[in-house]
Amino acid sequence: MTSSELLAQARQNYQSGRDAFERGRYREAVERLTQATAQAGPNTPLGGQAQIWLVTAYEALEQRAEAVALCEAITKHPHYDTRKEASRLLYILKAPRLKTRPEWLTQIPELSNLDEGDRTAQSAYVNRAPKAPPKSQPTFPKEPVDLSQVDTGDNGFVWFVLGAILLILGGLFWYGR
């Protein structure tokens, strides 16, 4: 294989590894990202990114020792952004784990075992009565306005604003030439 074919294969493995990780298939992600790192070379920017994703895949598989060891190795990567990201991840990996209480967690039922026609998952939800449409407010007919009572005199403020606008536009026109 030529180097360009090898790099294209590395990119493809990197992308499929990321896709597998994002879909929760962490073992497949580890395989693909390991292949991408080997094909691209561990000291290339693509190899560094593959290793960063590999660290997160190890952590998702609860292989913390492998994740920390790889992350410590990546902190010496020649690419600055990769080193920076590895340092950030290493800080997170070495942080003490918080203890969680059972009441903080929400149990999510496993839905992957259900068939298309099986409706037992719907029984977990309470059917609510349909909401009644909101009652419309009674509309009162508006009384006609007596125009003789309305103050229709010119407002001095309106003339002031119109004059200010004309002055500004005139100034812009004058200085814009």
Summary of the structure (lengths in Angstrom):
residues: 177
radius of gyration: 33.6
end to end distance: 67.1
largest distance: 93.4
contacts: 376
relative contact order: 0.06
helix: 60%
strand: 0%
